[in-house]
Amino acid sequence: MASLMERISEIECLPSPSSLLLEILILLGDPDVDLSLLELQVMQDPALAMLCLRKANSAAYSGMAEVGGIREAMSRIGLSGLRQVIIACHGTELIEDAGRGYGLSSDDARRGALAGALAAEQLASSIGADPTFAFTAGLLRDCGKLVMDELVGVQELERDMQSDSKDSQLEFERRHYGFDHAECGGLLARIWSLPEKVAYAIEHHHTPSGGQEQQALVDCVYGGDVVCGHLGLGVGLDGLAYPLDHQAMQRLGLDRHQLAHLIAATVDALSVIECSI
């Protein structure tokens, strides 16, 4: 019998990240990145270059002189802003069809992915984790739903998701299908050759208190997912079927007040990035 990894590898219609996206992700993970090299990568993609300029001249920078060059635009928006634009432009292409069997439209999946990425990035900055990996893992955390749609089938998933079950969502999926979407997501990320820490965070983002190797990163992605649940973004038929991990919330310092602040900051950040792309 084929392993789950082999079954996923044999799915022909799954999207995959472009080599340019992967190269830029690697460059953005280096705090000492050579901006001239990054500029060359961005200029290979006219759409990305245009989006960088649009963001640099957006309302978020009102009152500042208009910029017309890529290097100047990159300097204005910073590596964080550049990462958001690039991954939001190309990264959401990987995830926008995920979750059809969970009742998600492409817009639901895209906005939920972006919001989770932005919240995870903010959490990473607050606790000293790597914001680049947190943003990427937060963005792609539900990529395993692409696999579920293909291996199980959209109609069967929709029917099963509407059944009355007292199990948590992951328990439900394991009992019905022998695997869950988080496990599938981790394997898919490895097939895509994403960094192992990103794949690991995707695989464990619903189970952050299981003794993780990448505890801080996993916690941040989990926190981003919690924020999306409160906002109703990227929430399908499985929406409330995940128990709250109080230990992870404590590690992140997310009491009721801090969570409300993070939710508001995520809404603001999502508005800014959606206006610039």
Legacy VTK file of the C-alpha trace (Angstrom):
# vtk DataFile Version 3.0
C-alpha trace
ASCII
DATASET POLYDATA
POINTS 277 float
0.000 0.000 0.000
1.326 3.424 -0.964
2.342 5.762 1.843
0.524 9.057 2.344
3.553 10.920 0.960
3.470 8.762 -2.183
-0.254 9.298 -2.608
0.152 13.063 -2.339
3.101 13.048 -4.743
0.943 11.308 -7.342
-1.756 14.014 -7.346
-1.245 15.768 -10.672
-3.467 18.831 -10.214
-1.887 20.282 -7.060
-0.267 23.730 -7.426
3.387 24.257 -6.619
5.387 27.377 -5.722
7.398 29.026 -8.470
11.181 28.844 -8.298
11.221 32.665 -8.099
9.002 32.640 -5.023
11.225 30.069 -3.317
14.374 32.041 -4.170
12.892 35.250 -2.769
11.727 33.458 0.385
15.266 32.267 0.972
16.677 35.767 0.435
14.110 37.345 2.751
15.064 34.891 5.474
18.539 36.464 5.607
18.594 39.666 7.731
21.805 40.697 5.915
20.351 40.169 2.454
21.999 42.096 -0.394
19.274 44.494 -1.558
20.744 44.694 -5.053
20.359 40.922 -5.406
16.820 41.083 -4.057
16.040 43.933 -6.451
17.175 41.814 -9.400
14.882 38.990 -8.296
11.890 41.310 -7.936
12.507 42.903 -11.328
12.270 39.490 -12.995
8.544 39.671 -12.283
6.920 42.862 -13.645
3.755 42.232 -11.610
5.753 42.075 -8.384
7.691 45.191 -9.280
4.430 47.040 -9.900
2.958 45.865 -6.589
6.042 47.025 -4.685
5.665 50.469 -6.215
1.947 50.545 -5.481
2.524 49.661 -1.843
5.326 52.224 -1.476
2.997 54.903 -2.878
-0.114 53.715 -1.035
-2.126 55.612 1.550
-0.036 54.001 4.283
2.788 56.339 3.225
0.679 59.436 2.584
2.571 62.693 2.831
5.768 61.162 1.473
7.141 61.905 -1.988
6.111 59.498 -4.729
8.738 56.889 -5.602
9.337 55.450 -9.059
12.244 53.069 -8.571
12.199 49.518 -7.244
15.149 49.994 -4.878
13.614 53.123 -3.369
10.253 51.377 -3.044
11.892 48.410 -1.311
13.697 50.707 1.108
10.454 52.482 1.971
8.312 49.427 2.663
11.129 47.436 4.273
11.755 43.711 4.132
8.563 42.970 6.047
6.426 44.963 3.618
8.217 43.428 0.658
7.681 39.946 2.028
3.991 40.635 2.498
3.515 41.898 -1.047
5.502 39.097 -2.688
3.978 36.252 -0.750
0.494 37.745 -0.855
0.807 38.017 -4.633
2.219 34.571 -5.352
1.709 32.667 -2.121
-2.069 32.953 -2.107
-2.127 31.294 -5.518
-1.053 28.123 -3.731
-3.857 28.235 -1.197
-6.858 29.922 -2.802
-8.450 26.623 -3.882
-7.849 24.879 -0.555
-10.892 23.864 1.443
-13.616 23.537 -1.153
-14.760 20.422 0.688
-14.746 22.445 3.905
-17.130 25.028 2.474
-14.507 27.665 1.653
-14.623 29.899 -1.397
-11.378 31.047 -3.010
-11.782 34.472 -1.403
-12.424 32.895 2.028
-9.276 30.782 1.705
-7.154 33.682 0.457
-8.222 36.149 3.155
-7.933 33.554 5.907
-4.445 32.645 4.754
-3.338 36.285 4.652
-4.823 37.149 8.042
-3.228 34.115 9.671
0.121 35.016 8.142
-0.045 38.618 9.326
-1.055 37.628 12.863
1.655 34.947 13.049
4.241 37.468 11.857
3.219 39.966 14.539
3.385 37.287 17.219
6.835 36.183 16.047
8.121 39.738 16.308
6.723 40.046 19.826
8.318 36.849 21.194
11.601 36.897 19.279
10.804 34.204 16.702
11.588 34.529 12.992
8.815 36.602 11.346
9.690 35.411 7.842
9.096 31.750 8.645
6.050 32.635 10.767
4.477 34.577 7.895
5.144 31.804 5.376
3.909 28.993 7.629
0.890 31.066 8.663
0.007 31.742 5.054
0.240 28.093 4.020
-0.944 26.483 7.268
-4.061 24.973 5.655
-2.453 23.841 2.396
-3.257 20.280 3.475
-6.897 20.972 2.644
-5.841 20.966 -1.006
-4.778 17.374 -0.471
-7.957 16.479 1.431
-10.092 17.811 -1.422
-8.254 15.541 -3.856
-7.760 12.373 -1.792
-11.178 12.340 -0.122
-13.244 14.316 -2.617
-15.032 17.635 -2.256
-18.552 16.212 -2.108
-17.665 13.526 0.427
-15.878 16.061 2.623
-18.845 18.437 2.486
-21.183 15.651 3.495
-18.930 14.427 6.300
-18.243 17.951 7.606
-21.973 18.429 8.132
-22.372 15.269 10.202
-22.966 15.600 13.932
-19.646 14.686 15.547
-18.317 15.354 19.037
-14.733 14.749 17.941
-12.265 17.545 17.374
-11.710 18.185 13.681
-8.352 16.385 13.527
-9.724 13.387 15.416
-12.704 13.336 13.046
-10.464 13.343 9.970
-8.137 10.659 11.320
-11.050 8.409 12.262
-12.795 8.794 8.910
-9.836 8.925 6.510
-6.742 7.735 8.392
-4.987 11.128 8.144
-5.747 14.792 8.797
-5.259 18.024 6.882
-2.406 19.240 9.120
-0.404 16.077 8.471
-1.139 16.379 4.745
-0.058 20.011 4.827
3.307 19.187 6.371
3.951 16.528 3.735
2.874 18.835 0.907
5.199 21.570 2.169
8.067 19.072 2.056
7.113 18.058 -1.488
7.239 21.765 -2.341
10.771 21.870 -0.837
9.824 24.556 1.686
12.142 24.916 4.721
11.686 22.050 7.178
10.746 24.401 10.033
7.908 25.758 7.901
6.678 22.248 7.066
6.892 21.299 10.736
4.886 24.334 11.843
2.201 23.599 9.248
1.998 19.989 10.406
1.607 20.928 14.083
-0.279 24.229 13.964
-3.409 22.683 15.521
-1.437 20.777 18.178
1.098 23.288 19.531
1.587 21.739 22.972
2.837 18.350 21.878
6.511 18.891 22.713
7.513 20.552 19.478
11.032 21.097 18.207
10.065 24.484 16.759
7.895 25.505 19.698
7.929 29.281 19.204
7.219 29.049 15.467
4.445 26.492 15.952
2.884 28.659 18.669
2.911 31.723 16.396
1.180 29.895 13.548
-1.335 28.467 16.007
-1.979 31.957 17.369
-2.559 33.243 13.858
-5.119 30.511 13.315
-6.895 31.464 16.564
-7.096 35.079 15.396
-8.678 33.964 12.122
-11.223 31.927 14.072
-12.256 34.998 16.055
-12.488 37.074 12.877
-14.387 34.415 10.957
-11.756 34.458 8.205
-10.897 31.217 6.439
-13.463 29.481 8.633
-15.361 26.739 6.850
-17.633 23.931 7.984
-14.907 22.866 10.431
-14.778 26.345 12.003
-15.254 25.744 15.741
-14.135 22.119 15.895
-10.673 22.862 17.311
-10.118 22.989 21.099
-8.328 26.058 22.466
-4.789 25.308 23.667
-4.455 27.392 26.828
-0.772 26.516 27.284
0.086 27.889 23.853
-1.927 31.030 24.548
0.022 31.522 27.784
3.364 31.023 26.031
2.336 33.677 23.519
1.155 36.033 26.253
-2.299 36.184 24.695
-4.720 37.015 27.470
-8.088 38.484 26.546
-6.734 42.016 26.265
-3.674 41.097 24.187
-5.736 38.873 21.914
-8.168 41.717 21.234
-5.223 44.002 20.435
-3.742 41.417 18.047
-7.086 40.928 16.320
-7.431 44.668 15.738
-3.845 44.947 14.494
-4.420 42.040 12.099
-7.532 43.670 10.655
-5.570 46.884 10.088
-2.632 45.051 8.475
-4.955 43.017 6.255
-6.683 46.188 5.085
-3.377 47.818 4.207
-2.036 44.848 2.259
-5.297 44.260 0.376
-5.353 47.898 -0.682
-1.831 47.610 -2.062
-2.265 44.484 -4.194
LINES 1 278
277 0 1 2 3 4 5 6 7 8 9 10 11 12 13 14 15 16 17 18 19 20 21 22 23 24 25 26 27 28 29 30 31 32 33 34 35 36 37 38 39 40 41 42 43 44 45 46 47 48 49 50 51 52 53 54 55 56 57 58 59 60 61 62 63 64 65 66 67 68 69 70 71 72 73 74 75 76 77 78 79 80 81 82 83 84 85 86 87 88 89 90 91 92 93 94 95 96 97 98 99 100 101 102 103 104 105 106 107 108 109 110 111 112 113 114 115 116 117 118 119 120 121 122 123 124 125 126 127 128 129 130 131 132 133 134 135 136 137 138 139 140 141 142 143 144 145 146 147 148 149 150 151 152 153 154 155 156 157 158 159 160 161 162 163 164 165 166 167 168 169 170 171 172 173 174 175 176 177 178 179 180 181 182 183 184 185 186 187 188 189 190 191 192 193 194 195 196 197 198 199 200 201 202 203 204 205 206 207 208 209 210 211 212 213 214 215 216 217 218 219 220 221 222 223 224 225 226 227 228 229 230 231 232 233 234 235 236 237 238 239 240 241 242 243 244 245 246 247 248 249 250 251 252 253 254 255 256 257 258 259 260 261 262 263 264 265 266 267 268 269 270 271 272 273 274 275 276
